[in-house]
Amino acid sequence: MEDKYEIRWHGRGGQGAKTAALLLGDAACSTGRYLQAFPEYGPERMGAPVVSFNRISSQPIRTHVPVTNPDVVVVLDVSLVDQVNVVSGLNPEKGILLINASQDPQELKKKLNWTGKAYTVDASRISLETIGRNIPNTPMIGALLKVTQLLNIDEVVSDIRKKLEVKFRNRPEVIEGNIKAIEKAYNEVK
């Protein structure tokens, strides 16, 4: 891992962009890394575009501003590519674009005029199959882990399982659905 790794999450209110950043941040912290995980607040209403961020580092993080030049951009809703410049600040030589979409990544690269690395995973379908609701945040964590190798999938799954067991102790199907979603997206990202 580079000394500092920055991620920008684009989603819509209710899709879990903030929760994904927090879960990933907590998992990074449990492996001994320093982290920041925070949203950019605006009109937080269901369906409105939202942005969250992660910084993960092996050294203390002294920067306290939004991520403007991310190493990775994660898009939880493909319709955002028509509304938001999701590749803003992303370096085409070393940056990674990861989109929740059923389309081939090459189609979206052309649409966005993006020349760097791009990956897609149908996180909406995966979340419907495993969780029963279109909440693509946990599948996108799995896909992110696969394309970046930022953290070990087993360590992240273990940490997320512990967090979900506290929140959903009386709903084991929610816990197992989210874990299956992470693992399925990890294996299906293209």
MARMI-776263 format. One record per residue (C-alpha): x negated, y, z negated. Coordinates in nm, 3 decimals, always signed. Each point is the difference from the previous one (the first is absolute). Layout:
BEGIN
<node px="X" py="Y" pz="Z"/>
...
***
This chain:
BEGIN
<node px="+0.000" py="+0.000" pz="+0.000"/>
<node px="-0.116" py="+0.352" pz="+0.074"/>
<node px="-0.050" py="+0.222" pz="-0.303"/>
<node px="+0.339" py="+0.166" pz="+0.047"/>
<node px="+0.293" py="-0.133" pz="+0.202"/>
<node px="+0.299" py="+0.226" pz="+0.073"/>
<node px="+0.347" py="-0.110" pz="+0.108"/>
<node px="+0.302" py="+0.206" pz="+0.106"/>
<node px="+0.343" py="-0.165" pz="-0.017"/>
<node px="+0.287" py="+0.135" pz="+0.216"/>
<node px="+0.350" py="-0.118" pz="-0.076"/>
<node px="+0.355" py="+0.109" pz="-0.063"/>
<node px="+0.155" py="+0.054" pz="-0.339"/>
<node px="+0.110" py="-0.339" pz="-0.134"/>
<node px="-0.252" py="-0.211" pz="+0.196"/>
<node px="-0.253" py="-0.012" pz="-0.282"/>
<node px="-0.297" py="+0.203" pz="+0.133"/>
<node px="-0.065" py="+0.142" pz="-0.347"/>
<node px="+0.041" py="-0.342" pz="-0.164"/>
<node px="-0.236" py="-0.162" pz="+0.255"/>
<node px="-0.270" py="+0.260" pz="-0.073"/>
<node px="+0.044" py="-0.055" pz="-0.374"/>
<node px="-0.004" py="-0.382" pz="+0.024"/>
<node px="-0.310" py="+0.004" pz="+0.219"/>
<node px="-0.166" py="+0.250" pz="-0.232"/>
<node px="+0.075" py="-0.208" pz="-0.309"/>
<node px="-0.136" py="-0.311" pz="+0.173"/>
<node px="-0.320" py="+0.187" pz="+0.094"/>
<node px="-0.037" py="+0.121" pz="-0.358"/>
<node px="+0.033" py="-0.355" pz="-0.131"/>
<node px="-0.304" py="-0.095" pz="+0.211"/>
<node px="-0.210" py="+0.271" pz="-0.165"/>
<node px="+0.030" py="+0.267" pz="+0.265"/>
<node px="+0.091" py="+0.363" pz="-0.054"/>
<node px="+0.318" py="+0.117" pz="+0.162"/>
<node px="+0.253" py="+0.265" pz="+0.071"/>
<node px="+0.353" py="-0.078" pz="+0.110"/>
<node px="+0.241" py="+0.288" pz="+0.043"/>
<node px="+0.290" py="+0.126" pz="+0.212"/>
<node px="+0.037" py="+0.333" pz="+0.172"/>
<node px="+0.327" py="+0.137" pz="-0.125"/>
<node px="+0.251" py="+0.165" pz="+0.230"/>
<node px="+0.368" py="-0.072" pz="+0.060"/>
<node px="+0.014" py="-0.343" pz="-0.166"/>
<node px="+0.331" py="-0.117" pz="+0.131"/>
<node px="+0.085" py="-0.337" pz="+0.145"/>
<node px="-0.125" py="-0.016" pz="+0.358"/>
<node px="-0.210" py="+0.319" pz="-0.007"/>
<node px="-0.363" py="-0.026" pz="+0.114"/>
<node px="-0.235" py="-0.046" pz="-0.298"/>
<node px="-0.377" py="-0.030" pz="-0.036"/>
<node px="-0.210" py="-0.173" pz="-0.266"/>
<node px="-0.373" py="-0.043" pz="-0.035"/>
<node px="-0.270" py="-0.227" pz="-0.141"/>
<node px="-0.363" py="+0.059" pz="-0.070"/>
<node px="-0.197" py="-0.307" pz="-0.108"/>
<node px="-0.366" py="+0.019" pz="-0.092"/>
<node px="-0.279" py="-0.176" pz="-0.183"/>
<node px="-0.090" py="+0.339" pz="-0.154"/>
<node px="+0.211" py="+0.251" pz="-0.198"/>
<node px="+0.219" py="+0.209" pz="+0.231"/>
<node px="-0.027" py="+0.374" pz="-0.054"/>
<node px="+0.212" py="+0.114" pz="+0.296"/>
<node px="+0.359" py="+0.100" pz="-0.084"/>
<node px="+0.155" py="+0.099" pz="+0.332"/>
<node px="+0.217" py="-0.180" pz="+0.256"/>
<node px="-0.176" py="-0.239" pz="+0.237"/>
<node px="-0.054" py="+0.187" pz="+0.327"/>
<node px="-0.252" py="-0.231" pz="+0.169"/>
<node px="+0.113" py="-0.351" pz="-0.094"/>
<node px="-0.181" py="-0.320" pz="+0.083"/>
<node px="+0.339" py="-0.169" pz="+0.047"/>
<node px="+0.350" py="+0.124" pz="+0.076"/>
<node px="+0.286" py="-0.233" pz="-0.092"/>
<node px="+0.339" py="+0.075" pz="+0.159"/>
<node px="+0.298" py="-0.169" pz="-0.166"/>
<node px="+0.254" py="+0.115" pz="+0.261"/>
<node px="-0.086" py="-0.002" pz="+0.371"/>
<node px="+0.253" py="+0.279" pz="+0.069"/>
<node px="-0.234" py="+0.238" pz="-0.183"/>
<node px="-0.244" py="-0.008" pz="+0.291"/>
<node px="+0.255" py="+0.214" pz="+0.189"/>
<node px="+0.030" py="+0.253" pz="-0.285"/>
<node px="-0.338" py="+0.019" pz="-0.174"/>
<node px="-0.354" py="+0.014" pz="+0.133"/>
<node px="-0.097" py="-0.318" pz="-0.182"/>
<node px="-0.350" py="-0.009" pz="+0.150"/>
<node px="-0.086" py="+0.352" pz="-0.117"/>
<node px="-0.350" py="-0.002" pz="-0.150"/>
<node px="-0.054" py="-0.371" pz="+0.078"/>
<node px="-0.338" py="-0.059" pz="+0.163"/>
<node px="+0.049" py="-0.202" pz="+0.322"/>
<node px="-0.350" py="-0.150" pz="-0.029"/>
<node px="+0.042" py="-0.155" pz="-0.343"/>
<node px="+0.358" py="+0.062" pz="-0.115"/>
<node px="+0.276" py="-0.261" pz="-0.012"/>
<node px="+0.367" py="+0.053" pz="+0.083"/>
<node px="+0.243" py="-0.257" pz="-0.143"/>
<node px="+0.369" py="+0.024" pz="+0.097"/>
<node px="+0.311" py="-0.190" pz="-0.108"/>
<node px="+0.123" py="-0.089" pz="+0.347"/>
<node px="+0.096" py="-0.299" pz="+0.208"/>
<node px="-0.174" py="+0.148" pz="+0.304"/>
<node px="-0.346" py="-0.093" pz="+0.115"/>
<node px="-0.260" py="+0.241" pz="-0.143"/>
<node px="-0.112" py="+0.094" pz="+0.353"/>
<node px="+0.346" py="+0.147" pz="+0.076"/>
<node px="-0.019" py="+0.227" pz="-0.302"/>
<node px="-0.359" py="+0.099" pz="+0.073"/>
<node px="+0.111" py="+0.123" pz="+0.343"/>
<node px="+0.300" py="+0.182" pz="-0.143"/>
<node px="-0.218" py="+0.177" pz="-0.258"/>
<node px="-0.296" py="+0.050" pz="+0.235"/>
<node px="-0.206" py="-0.175" pz="-0.268"/>
<node px="-0.332" py="-0.151" pz="+0.109"/>
<node px="-0.101" py="-0.155" pz="-0.333"/>
<node px="+0.096" py="-0.326" pz="-0.170"/>
<node px="+0.372" py="-0.064" pz="-0.037"/>
<node px="+0.192" py="-0.287" pz="-0.154"/>
<node px="+0.368" py="-0.082" pz="-0.035"/>
<node px="+0.201" py="-0.232" pz="-0.221"/>
<node px="+0.376" py="-0.037" pz="-0.013"/>
<node px="+0.020" py="+0.081" pz="-0.371"/>
<node px="+0.371" py="+0.083" pz="+0.022"/>
<node px="+0.081" py="-0.350" pz="+0.127"/>
<node px="-0.232" py="-0.157" pz="-0.255"/>
<node px="+0.158" py="+0.192" pz="-0.289"/>
<node px="+0.350" py="-0.094" pz="+0.115"/>
<node px="-0.101" py="-0.367" pz="+0.017"/>
<node px="-0.184" py="-0.012" pz="-0.332"/>
<node px="+0.156" py="+0.270" pz="-0.219"/>
<node px="+0.341" py="+0.034" pz="+0.162"/>
<node px="-0.035" py="+0.377" pz="+0.052"/>
<node px="-0.182" py="+0.223" pz="+0.246"/>
<node px="-0.268" py="+0.126" pz="-0.238"/>
<node px="-0.324" py="-0.037" pz="+0.199"/>
<node px="-0.246" py="+0.121" pz="-0.263"/>
<node px="-0.127" py="-0.331" pz="-0.140"/>
<node px="-0.038" py="-0.166" pz="+0.342"/>
<node px="-0.200" py="+0.304" pz="+0.113"/>
<node px="-0.235" py="-0.049" pz="-0.295"/>
<node px="-0.067" py="-0.353" pz="+0.126"/>
<node px="-0.066" py="+0.122" pz="+0.353"/>
<node px="-0.225" py="+0.278" pz="-0.130"/>
<node px="-0.208" py="-0.251" pz="-0.194"/>
<node px="-0.044" py="-0.214" pz="+0.312"/>
<node px="-0.108" py="+0.280" pz="+0.236"/>
<node px="-0.232" py="+0.174" pz="-0.247"/>
<node px="-0.129" py="-0.281" pz="-0.225"/>
<node px="-0.003" py="+0.280" pz="-0.258"/>
<node px="+0.100" py="-0.228" pz="-0.287"/>
<node px="+0.035" py="-0.374" pz="-0.048"/>
<node px="+0.356" py="-0.114" pz="+0.078"/>
<node px="+0.011" py="-0.248" pz="-0.289"/>
<node px="-0.106" py="+0.265" pz="-0.253"/>
<node px="+0.257" py="+0.248" pz="+0.134"/>
<node px="+0.281" py="-0.257" pz="+0.003"/>
<node px="-0.084" py="-0.099" pz="-0.358"/>
<node px="+0.004" py="+0.362" pz="-0.115"/>
<node px="+0.323" py="+0.085" pz="+0.183"/>
<node px="+0.165" py="-0.315" pz="-0.137"/>
<node px="-0.082" py="+0.116" pz="-0.355"/>
<node px="+0.147" py="+0.346" pz="+0.069"/>
<node px="+0.316" py="-0.146" pz="+0.153"/>
<node px="+0.045" py="-0.249" pz="-0.285"/>
<node px="+0.025" py="+0.292" pz="-0.242"/>
<node px="+0.248" py="+0.191" pz="+0.215"/>
<node px="+0.206" py="-0.296" pz="+0.126"/>
<node px="-0.038" py="-0.255" pz="-0.282"/>
<node px="+0.364" py="-0.111" pz="+0.040"/>
<node px="-0.015" py="-0.012" pz="+0.380"/>
<node px="-0.263" py="-0.255" pz="+0.105"/>
<node px="+0.134" py="-0.001" pz="+0.357"/>
<node px="-0.106" py="+0.365" pz="+0.038"/>
<node px="-0.349" py="-0.080" pz="-0.125"/>
<node px="-0.043" py="-0.304" pz="+0.226"/>
<node px="+0.153" py="+0.181" pz="+0.299"/>
<node px="-0.250" py="+0.285" pz="-0.028"/>
<node px="-0.294" py="-0.237" pz="-0.039"/>
<node px="+0.113" py="-0.200" pz="+0.305"/>
<node px="+0.039" py="+0.328" pz="+0.193"/>
<node px="-0.359" py="+0.102" pz="-0.077"/>
<node px="-0.138" py="-0.338" pz="+0.103"/>
<node px="+0.215" py="-0.028" pz="+0.313"/>
<node px="-0.100" py="+0.346" pz="+0.127"/>
<node px="-0.365" py="-0.076" pz="-0.076"/>
<node px="+0.028" py="-0.298" pz="+0.234"/>
<node px="+0.215" py="+0.162" pz="+0.271"/>
<node px="-0.163" py="+0.339" pz="+0.057"/>
<node px="-0.114" py="+0.044" pz="+0.361"/>
***
